[in-house]
């Protein structure tokens, strides 16, 4: 039986999904409109189209600004959404909506970074398995007893077989087989992905992070408003400085300026910026490996001291995430960066 399943989906992957990225997402949410809105599409603005024509349209549309598309249709009691060159169905934000009253599963094939199998059930954390990784706890958490053995049967070095195995698992979850007939069905609806859901302020991996117990951070997360921008900028810069061990009187001066939101600090900011410039130049001349990290941190401090609050904060958020930061500092940078993006739109 499993061998027949592998043969079926191996042929389907080879014929339909060997070139270009495709995301297939099943949701048992009964409201079709709610399903496609979770992807950022308007259910009232579609046109009839099969998956083949949508693939041709999307794969040939190598034009900046062209909106991605999806094709949606029913398969049994599930809605299946196919995204040629898209990946909205992999996002936890989307999967949680799709599983609000039950379950959702998605398979990303030939993704830009990895092939993924994702699963969501109402009220539970989203499970995401990289098809190129070893079987682990993520597969064990799927509602299929032999999920790990199915992936093992696909082998480690056969990408097509592992993609086929992911579609086998999707069928085991949904109880519905994906067929070429379904992909060629012209009664499906093609829609533009015009308004994707906003990113979660707190990503899945940080939902229970201790940093959320910090009163200042939790207050910003609860109410990310324009008045919070100066404090967000300060906390981002401080995290980078602490994580990079950029201890220096000029840095302390800069942090004091950034933390003093109410004072008229134009002159102080200019003076602090001049001192950080000098520190940056010294770090550029240093041959010590640790000073390369401190140089990046000094650049972030300089961004923080720029006069335009919005532009300054954007630059800080864009450059603050660094691999050498501690887990708590990374969580702070990611969460507050998301708050800033939510505020600025």
N, C-alpha and C positions, 0 to 999 in steps of 0.2 A: 504493500500500500504506500509506504513512504517513498519507495523507489519510483512509483508512478507519479506521486506528487512532485518529486524532484524533476522528473522528466517533463511534466507539464509546465512547471514554472521556469525551468531552464530554457525551454523553447520560447516561452513568452518573453522572458528577459532578453534573449538573443534577438528576437524579431522586433521588439517594441522599445526596449529601454537600454540598448547597448551603447547608444550615442546620446550625449547630452544628459543633463541632470533631470530627474523626475521624482516628485514626491507624491505618494498615494496615501490618502488618509480616509479611514472609515470612522463614522460616528453613528451611534444609535440614538442620538438626539432626534425626537420625532418631528421637530419643526425644521423643515428644509431651509426656510429663510434664515433661521438662527444659525444654522450650520455655515452657510456661505457668508453671512455677515461676520462670523468669527474669523474668516480669512481676509476680511476687508472688502468684500464684494457687495454690490447692491442686487438683491434677488429680483428686482423689478426691471433690471436693465440688461437682461441676458438675451442670447439668441441661440437657436438650436445648432449644435455642432458635435461631431464625434471627436474622440481623442486624437485620431490620426490627423485631422485637419488642424486641430489646435496645436499639435506638435510642429507641423509644417509652418504654421503662422508664427509661432513663438521662436523656434530655432532659427528661422530666417530673419527675425526682427532684430538685427544687430544694430539698433539705432538708439543713441542715448535718449532717455526720457520716455521710451515706450513702456507702457504699463504691463506688468506681468498678467497672465491670464490663468484661469482654471476652468476645468470642465467638471460638472457635478451631475450625478444621476443616482438613482436608487438601485440597490442590489439587495434583494430580500427586504429585511426591516432596517437596513443600514443605508446611510447616504455615503457614497464614495466620491471623493474629490481628488482629481488628478491635476497636478501642477507641472506642466512642462517648464523646466528651468526655474522652478520655484521651490520654496522650502518653508512656507508659512506653517504647514502641518507638523513641522518638527518642533515648533516653539511651545514651551510649557504654557505660556499665556493662552495660546490658541487651544491646545489640547485640554486644558482645564475647562474651558467653555464648552468644548465639544463633548466632554464627559460629565457635564453638570448633572445629568439625570441618569447616567449609566456608565458607558465606556467609550473609549476612542483608541485607535491604533494607527500608527503611520509608519511607512517604509520610505526612506530616502535612498534612491539609487544614483550612483555616480555623483554624489554630493561634492561640493568644492573642497571640503576637508575630510569627509568620511562618509561611508554608507551607514545609515542609522535605522534602528528599529526602536520606536517609541510607543509607550503604552500609558494610558491614564484611566483611572477609575474615580468615580465621584468621591471627593473628600480625601483622596490619597495623593501622595507625592507622585510626580510624573517619573516614569522609568524610561531611561534612554540607554540603549546598548549599541556600542560601536561594533559593526559587523566585522571589523578587522581585528578586534581584540579577543582575548581569551574569554571563554564563558565564565561568568562569575555570579555574584549575588543579584545583579540586575536581571539576568535571565531566570534565576530561581524565583524571583518575585512575580514573574508572569503567571497568569492563571492557566498554565499548561504544564502538566507534570513532567513531560519529557522535552521541554524547550531546549535545555542544554544539550541533550543527546542529539536532537535534530541539528543544531548548529555544529556539533562535533562531527556528525556524519557528512557535513558539507566539506570538511577538510580545512586546513589553514591557508593554503596557497591558491585556492581556486575562487576568485572573486565572484564569478558568475554563479557558482554553486552556492556561495554564502548568500548572495542576493536572492536566489531561488528559495533558499531555506527561510529567509526572512518573510517571503511571501507565503510560504507554507505555514509559518507561525501565525501570520495575519489571518489566513483561512481558518486555522484551528481556533482562533479567538472569536472570529465573526461567524463562523459556520457557513461562509459564502465563498465560492470559488470565483476568482477573477478569470475571465475568459476573453478570447479575441473577439467574440461576438459582442460582448459588452463594450469593449474599446471601440468597436466600429459602429455602435448604435448611434444613429443621428438624432435621437430624441433627447439626448443629454443637453444641458444648458452650459453655454460658454459665457463666462463673466470676467470682467476686469477686476484686478485686485487694486483698488484705488485708495482705500483707507485702512491700512493694516492696523491691528490693535497695537496700542502703546506697549513698550517693554514694561515688565514688572519693575517697580522701584527696587524691590528686594528679590533678586533672582532665586531660583529654586534651591541652589546649593547653600544659600545664606539665610533661609527662612527661619532657622532656629539658632542663628549665630549669637553668641554672647554679646557681640557689639551692639545688638539691638536693645540691650538692657541699659545702655548709656542714655541718661535722660536727655541730653542735648541732641543726640542723633535720633533717638526715637521721636522726639518732638518734631524734628524736621521731616522725618518720614511720614508722620501723621498729617502734617500740614505743610507740604512743599510750596511755599508762597514766595513772591518777589522779595519780601522783607528778609527772607532767609538767605539770600544770595551772598551777602558779605560774610556771613558766618560759615557757609558752605565753603567758600573760597579759602577762608582761614584754616578750617579743619583739614581740607585737602592738602594745603601747603604744609601744615604742621605734620601730617602723617608722612609725607615724603621726606621732610627734614629729619624726623625721628628715625625713619627706616633707613635712611642713608647715612646716619651718624654725622650729619653736617653741623657739628658743634663749632660755633664761631660767634664772637660778639656782634658782627654785622648781621648774622642770621637772627640772633635774639632781638636785635633792633627791628629787623623787618617783621618778625612775628608780632612784636608789640604794636607796630603800626597797623598791621592787618587785623589784629584783634580789637583795636580801639575803633569801633564803628561810629561812635558819636562825635568824636573830636574832629576838628578841622586839621586834617593831617597832610594837606597837599605838600607843604614844605618838608615835613618829616618823611613823606613817601619819596620825594625826590632825593633827599639826602640818603635815605636807606638804599634806594636803588643804585645810587652812585657807589656806595660801599659794597653792594653785592656785585656790581660790575667788576670792581677791583678784585674781589674774592674769586670771581669766575675766571678772570685772566690769570690769576695765580694757579688755579686748578688746571687750567689748560696747559700750563708749562710743567706741571708735575708729571713724573714718570711712575708714580706709585699706582698700582692697579685700583686700590680702593678710592683713589681720587677721581677716577673715571665715573664712578657712581655718584660721587659728591658733585661732580660737574653737572651731571644731569639734574640733580636736585637743585643746584644753584640756578639753573635755567628756569625751573619751575617757580622758584622764589621770584625771579625777575618778572615772569609772566604775572604773578600775583600782585606785583607792585605797579603794574600799568594803571593808567588813570581811568580808562573806560571799564567800568565795573563788569558789564556783560561780556565784553570781548576778553577781558582779563580772566574772568572766571571760566569761560569756554576753553581758553588755552590751558589753564591749570588742569581742568578736568581731562582734557585730551592727552596730556603728558604725564599725569600723576601716577598712572599704573606702572609699576616696575616689578620685575621678577624677584628682586631681592627683598622686597617688603615682607614683613611678617603676615601671617594669615589674618590677624585682626586689622592690620593696616590695609591689606588688600580689600578686605570686606568694607572698610570705611570708604576707601577710594571708589569702589564700584557702586556702593549704595548711594553715597552722596553725589557721585557723578550722575547717576540715574535721576536723583531728585532734581538736579540742576537741569537736565535735559527735559524733564517733565515740566518744569517751571517755564523754560524758555520756548518750549514747543518745537 
